[in-house]
Amino acid sequence: RKEEEEEGSTCKSLQEVILIRCQSEYIHQHNQVISSHNDQQLHNTLMHLTFSN
């Protein structure tokens, strides 16, 4: 009876670890997308400023 409970809690904590890993991986990729998008915008702005002068 006690072993079953422990097994259940192990499964639960594993799921939490996997979920946290997935979330942090997603956030990491999302941040990379945002930063590359910002780089592109910055590049466009610089080009615009360079050509308008």
PAZAPA-4460 file (N, C-alpha, C; in steps of 0.05 Angstrom, whole numbers, plus 32768, in hexadecimal, padded with zeros to 4 digits):
% residues 53
    n_x    n_y    n_z   ca_x   ca_y   ca_z    c_x    c_y    c_z   seq   type   mol
   8011   7FE8   8000   8000   8000   8000   8012   8019   8000     1      R     A
   8026   8019   8011   8037   8031   8013   8049   8033   7FFA     2      K     A
   8051   801C   7FEF   8062   801C   7FD7   8053   8028   7FC0     3      E     A
   803A   8022   7FBD   802A   802D   7FA8   8029   804B   7FA9     4      E     A
   8025   8056   7FC1   8025   8073   7FC5   803F   8080   7FBC     5      E     A
   8055   8073   7FC5   806F   807E   7FBE   8074   807D   7FA0     6      E     A
   806B   8068   7F93   806E   8066   7F76   805E   807C   7F69     7      E     A
   8046   8081   7F73   8035   8096   7F68   8042   80B1   7F6A     8      G     A
   804E   80B7   7F81   805B   80D1   7F85   8074   80D3   7F73     9      S     A
   8082   80BD   7F6F   8099   80BE   7F5D   8090   80C5   7F41    10      T     A
   807B   80B9   7F38   8070   80BF   7F1D   8068   80DC   7F1B    11      C     A
   805C   80E6   7F30   8053   8102   7F30   806B   8115   7F2E    12      K     A
   807F   8110   7F3E   8097   8122   7F3E   80A5   8120   7F23    13      S     A
   80A6   8108   7F17   80B2   8105   7EFD   80A3   8116   7EE8    14      L     A
   8088   8115   7EE9   8078   8125   7ED7   807E   8142   7EDB    15      Q     A
   8081   814B   7EF4   8087   8167   7EF9   80A2   816F   7EEE    16      E     A
   80B5   815E   7EF1   80D0   8163   7EE6   80CF   8166   7EC8    17      V     A
   80C1   8153   7EBB   80BF   8154   7E9E   80B0   816D   7E95    18      I     A
   809B   8174   7EA3   808C   818C   7E9C   809D   81A5   7E9F    19      L     A
   80AD   81A7   7EB4   80BE   81BE   7EB9   80D3   81BF   7EA3    20      I     A
   80DE   81A8   7E9C   80F3   81A8   7E86   80E7   81B1   7E6C    21      R     A
   80CF   81A7   7E66   80C2   81AF   7E4D   80BC   81CD   7E4D    22      C     A
   80B3   81D7   7E63   80AD   81F4   7E65   80C6   8205   7E61    23      Q     A
   80DC   81FD   7E6F   80F4   820D   7E6D   8100   820B   7E51    24      S     A
   80FE   81F4   7E44   8107   81F0   7E29   80F7   8202   7E16    25      E     A
   80DC   8202   7E1A   80CB   8213   7E0A   80D1   8230   7E0E    26      Y     A
   80D5   8238   7E27   80DB   8255   7E2D   80F5   825C   7E20    27      I     A
   8109   824A   7E21   8123   824F   7E16   8121   8253   7DF7    28      H     A
   8113   8242   7DEA   810F   8244   7DCD   80FF   825E   7DC6    29      Q     A
   80EB   8263   7DD7   80DA   827B   7DD2   80EC   8294   7DD5    30      H     A
   80FD   8295   7DE9   810F   82AC   7DEC   8122   82AF   7DD5    31      N     A
   812C   8299   7DCA   813D   829A   7DB3   812E   82A6   7D9B    32      Q     A
   8116   829E   7D97   8105   82A9   7D82   8101   82C7   7D85    33      V     A
   80FB   82CF   7D9E   80F7   82EB   7DA3   8111   82FB   7D9E    34      I     A
   8127   82F1   7DA8   8140   8300   7DA5   8148   8302   7D87    35      S     A
   8144   82EC   7D78   814B   82EE   7D5B   8138   8301   7D4D    36      S     A
   811F   8302   7D56   810B   8314   7D4A   8114   8331   7D51    37      H     A
   811D   8336   7D69   8126   8350   7D71   813F   8358   7D61    38      N     A
   8151   8345   7D5D   8169   834B   7D4D   8161   8354   7D31    39      D     A
   814D   8346   7D26   8144   834D   7D0B   8138   8369   7D0A    40      Q     A
   8128   8370   7D1E   811D   838A   7D20   8132   839F   7D23    41      Q     A
   8146   839A   7D34   815C   83AC   7D39   816B   83B0   7D1F    42      L     A
   8170   839B   7D11   817E   839C   7CF7   816E   83AE   7CE4    43      H     A
   8154   83A9   7CE2   8144   83B9   7CD0   8144   83D6   7CD7    44      N     A
   8143   83DC   7CF1   8143   83F8   7CFA   815E   8405   7CF3    45      T     A
   8173   83F7   7CF8   818E   8402   7CF1   8190   8407   7CD3    46      L     A
   8187   83F4   7CC3   8188   83F8   7CA6   8178   8410   7C9E    47      M     A
   8161   8413   7CAA   814F   8429   7CA4   815C   8444   7CAB    48      H     A
   8169   8445   7CC3   8176   845D   7CCC   818E   8464   7CB9    49      L     A
   819C   844F   7CB2   81B4   8453   7CA1   81AC   845E   7C86    50      T     A
   8196   8453   7C7B   818E   845C   7C60   8180   8477   7C60    51      F     A
   8173   847E   7C76   8164   8496   7C77   8176   84AF   7C7B    52      S     A
   818E   84AA   7C85   81A0   84C1   7C89   81AF   84C8   7C70    53      N     A
***
